[in-house]
Amino acid sequence: MHLTLKDDLPFVTVDVAYGGTQIEVPHVLVDTGSASTMLAADVVVQIGIVPEPGDALHMMRGIGRIELEREH
Protein backbone atom coordinates (compact mmCIF):
# COMPACT_ATOMS: atom_id res chain seq x y z
CA MET A 1 0.00 0.00 0.00
CA HIS A 2 1.34 3.40 -0.97
CA LEU A 3 0.32 6.30 1.29
CA THR A 4 0.32 9.86 0.02
CA LEU A 5 0.23 12.77 2.44
CA LYS A 6 -1.95 15.78 1.63
CA ASP A 7 -2.33 18.47 4.27
CA ASP A 8 -0.71 16.00 6.70
CA LEU A 9 -3.49 13.43 6.08
CA PRO A 10 -2.84 9.94 4.64
CA PHE A 11 -4.52 8.99 1.36
CA VAL A 12 -4.44 5.78 -0.71
CA THR A 13 -5.84 4.47 -3.97
CA VAL A 14 -8.19 1.50 -3.51
CA ASP A 15 -9.59 -1.07 -5.93
CA VAL A 16 -13.31 -1.77 -5.47
CA ALA A 17 -14.79 -4.88 -7.06
CA TYR A 18 -18.47 -5.80 -7.39
CA GLY A 19 -20.35 -8.13 -9.71
CA GLY A 20 -17.25 -9.03 -11.69
CA THR A 21 -16.38 -5.38 -12.38
CA GLN A 22 -13.63 -3.36 -10.76
CA ILE A 23 -12.74 0.33 -10.47
CA GLU A 24 -9.82 2.18 -8.99
CA VAL A 25 -10.77 4.93 -6.53
CA PRO A 26 -7.98 7.47 -5.94
CA HIS A 27 -7.55 9.85 -3.00
CA VAL A 28 -9.28 7.76 -0.30
CA LEU A 29 -8.61 9.15 3.18
CA VAL A 30 -7.23 6.59 5.64
CA ASP A 31 -9.06 7.18 8.93
CA THR A 32 -7.65 4.79 11.53
CA GLY A 33 -10.29 5.85 14.05
CA SER A 34 -13.28 5.09 11.83
CA ALA A 35 -15.46 2.03 12.41
CA SER A 36 -16.35 1.75 8.73
CA THR A 37 -15.53 3.01 5.25
CA MET A 38 -17.65 5.27 3.06
CA LEU A 39 -17.28 5.77 -0.68
CA ALA A 40 -19.11 8.35 -2.78
CA ALA A 41 -22.25 6.95 -4.42
CA ASP A 42 -21.46 8.67 -7.73
CA VAL A 43 -18.16 6.76 -7.86
CA VAL A 44 -19.34 3.23 -7.01
CA VAL A 45 -22.47 3.47 -9.21
CA GLN A 46 -20.04 2.98 -12.12
CA ILE A 47 -19.75 -0.70 -11.18
CA GLY A 48 -23.38 -1.24 -10.21
CA ILE A 49 -23.32 -0.54 -6.48
CA VAL A 50 -26.62 1.24 -5.87
CA PRO A 51 -29.12 1.38 -2.99
CA GLU A 52 -32.04 -0.99 -3.40
CA PRO A 53 -35.50 -0.91 -1.84
CA GLY A 54 -35.34 -2.41 1.62
CA ASP A 55 -31.66 -1.54 2.25
CA ALA A 56 -31.05 -0.36 5.81
CA LEU A 57 -29.52 3.11 6.19
CA HIS A 58 -27.35 4.17 9.11
CA MET A 59 -26.05 7.56 10.17
CA MET A 60 -22.32 8.16 10.25
CA ARG A 61 -21.12 11.08 12.31
CA GLY A 62 -17.83 12.88 12.23
CA ILE A 63 -16.44 16.23 13.12
CA GLY A 64 -18.60 18.75 11.30
CA ARG A 65 -20.49 16.26 9.11
CA ILE A 66 -23.23 13.64 9.17
CA GLU A 67 -23.53 11.13 6.32
CA LEU A 68 -25.83 8.22 5.56
CA GLU A 69 -24.35 4.74 5.23
CA ARG A 70 -26.05 1.80 3.52
CA GLU A 71 -25.84 -1.48 5.42
CA HIS A 72 -24.45 -4.39 3.38
Number of C-alpha atoms within 10 A of each C-alpha: 6 7 14 16 11 10 6 7 11 16 17 15 16 13 9 13 14 11 8 6 10 14 14 12 15 11 15 16 17 15 12 8 6 11 7 9 11 13 11 8 11 9 13 18 11 12 15 13 14 13 14 8 6 6 11 11 12 11 9 16 11 8 5 5 7 10 10 11 15 14 9 7
